[in-house]
Amino acid sequence: MMDRICIIGVGLIGGSFAAGLKQSNRVKTIVGFGRNEANLIKAKSLNVIDEYSLDIASALKDADMILIATPVDSFGAVLEMIKPHINESVIISDVGSTKGSVIEIAKQVFGKVPTRFIPAHPIAGKEKSGVEASDGTLFDNKRVVLTPEENADEKAIEYVSGLWTTLGAKVEIMTHKKHDDLLAMTSHLPHMLAFGLMDYLVESNPDACDYAAGGFKDFSRIASSDATMWRDICLNNSADIVKHIQGYQQALNKLSDLVKNKESEALHKLFSEAKSARDNWIKD
């Protein structure tokens, strides 16, 4: 059992991580840190954390592990803030949706990536944000990707992996480059499409949403996601996101040509293959 974990940023993901660990009894004390005391008071009242502090030195005192669960664009400032108050024995991890930028920031702040820094990304979430949406079962049967550097401490990797496994997650390890490319395709691109669709409809005809049915509601659901978080993801994984937006534009151009030319057989083939691929994915 770990004695003390400090969670910086007690929102949906950080709060769900804390809530799950409290249910599992893997950690004696979970302390929250943030600048919004009202949010931390709420987290404590919801039994998501055991205690909190607005002072980083107090929050990190005797901490065995730090989980950074703030927007990716704040990562540099957070590492600079914790640097004077930690030693080499402390495990540091995060939950950011981009990993290459996080690793580069760690190099800039520490001179090199600390051996006990284990970047992580839980591929789970909700369109709701905030500690009120915390759910100790959020990561059950979800993938969590770790992207440790070659110099990473094996025991630290095992420990971080073990915590996520305790929460029911399926843990995988890969390079940060592979992670950022895969997530740009499967997570970041769909969000760009949802945001883009809403922007297109609002600009084209603000009343169009009044006539939208279930399909539109399903497709556009993730456009309700946190704007700050997704802005930061775009800024920190721009090359991979643009690459896949451009790839999708090519797919749309192909589809547009098929529709324009009324190519019945080709359209049926494309739709059938897409349906089969999704149906098989849902079964898994």
Buried (B, 14 or more C-beta within 10 A) or exposed (E): EBEBBBBBBBBBBBBBBBBBBBEBEBBEBBBBBBEEEEBBEBBBEBEBBBEBBEEBEBBBEEBBBBBBBBBBBBBBEBBEBBEEBBEEEBBBBBBBBBBBBBBBBBEEBBEEBBBBBBBBBBBBBBEEBBBBBBBBEBBEEBBBBBBBBEEBBEEBBEBBBEBBEBBBBBBBBEBBEEBBBBBBBEBBBBBBBBBEBBEEBEEEEEEEEEEEEEEBEEBBEBBEBBEEBBEBBBEBBBEBBEBBBEEBEEEEEEBEEBEEEEEEEBBEEBEEEEEEEEEEEEEE
